[in-house]
């Protein structure tokens, strides 16, 4: 049986692109009036992903071959969105102090790499790899903080946790793909691998983000409150 | 798979890409699983701790309620068994019509009734003092403690002394009473169970806290013994100490000095000065 690869790849690409709508729909259905800033950042990130996809299709439609600038911009913007999200998800002093310098260093590096070193003619593998490493490390730090925390709430019942694992899995899965892309983009076999792996992880990312959108807001720990009031209760009992 | 059916060089690159991707993916999944399972275990453990704490608090609450009940029963028994018969006897003396009696007998009856009423007054005063020592109310914790220690010294069995280093500002009345009851209970326990020859109490203030430390040379208990006895069904006195400490929002610690000679009980109480 002869497989019609171009058709299969097209199908995968379109599915991946359409999957971007999934978290958007879930956000609008379940989180429309949500005031949580971290979630709002992710909502704008999803909108940007959709806009980026549309731009890529448009550039392909008008036969523009060099669309690497879109990838480079996407890398920087994705990292910026993640930094914003992270600042709201983990508002510690350490994060507040270090997130802006990290973002600034990365952005400068990414632009220097793309415009001066790569001369806008190749995939920004180094910047993408660096972005993945930074985000994976930040995700691990978030998980470590959750491990050390004394919160009695199940970590997987919060939307921030699902967003963190989305980025962790998505960037872990595409890490090798992105760092090899600069030198291998001209190989046909690699392009097929790129489309398949990138689309698969993109779909997975959108499914996980949709789950994040389904998560309810953090409830108040009533048991803790009950214990705090116990002293007053005993005092009242003794007085009477 | 299609993307493996390529030339030799591409094949090895494909391998690196596929195994690398799978490896990273597995690593990410493992990391997330470890976090989720560890957190589940921590939450389970925390819930167990919380349950134990709630049980302990229930026990303390029961102990304090039992203590109140016992106190009420004791007062009721004192009034019923002592004050009741005394007043009934006085009434009996005065019930007889003294006019028909000899003047000497009349005087005798009135004198006896007066004697009995005086005894009744004394009895009621004792009951009242046991509920709220007047020295404590009028002159404060230092005087009340010194008064208590003087009575203990009067027995000649044990030597009790107290030194208040910083008592310029009295605590709130409620706090003073609670601290007094705790110290009274501790001293009673030391006298009853430790077989010590001396008790020394020191008081000091540091920041917003008052510290009370009792030293004695008998057989005392350590923190772990205190916690164990607190969980036992008996030990009402210790449970009362614990519940009073909770009401004061303070802490208590039992330990022994480095030479293993003197046992120490230290109470830390947040200061609420009297207005």
Interface residues (C-beta under 8 A of the other chain):
Chain A: X3 X5 X136 X140 X143 X146 X147 X150 X152 X154 X155 X156 X165 X168 X169 X172 X173 X174 X175 X176 X177 X180 X184 X187 X189 X190 X192 X193 X196 X197 X223 X227 X230 X231 X234 X235 X237 X238
Chain B: X2 X3 X6 X10 X13 X14 X16 X17 X18 X20 X21 X24 X25 X27 X28 X29 X31 X32 X35 X36 X38 X39 X40 X42 X43 X46 X47 X50 X53 X54 X57 X60 X61 X64 X65 X68 X243 X244 X246 X247 X249
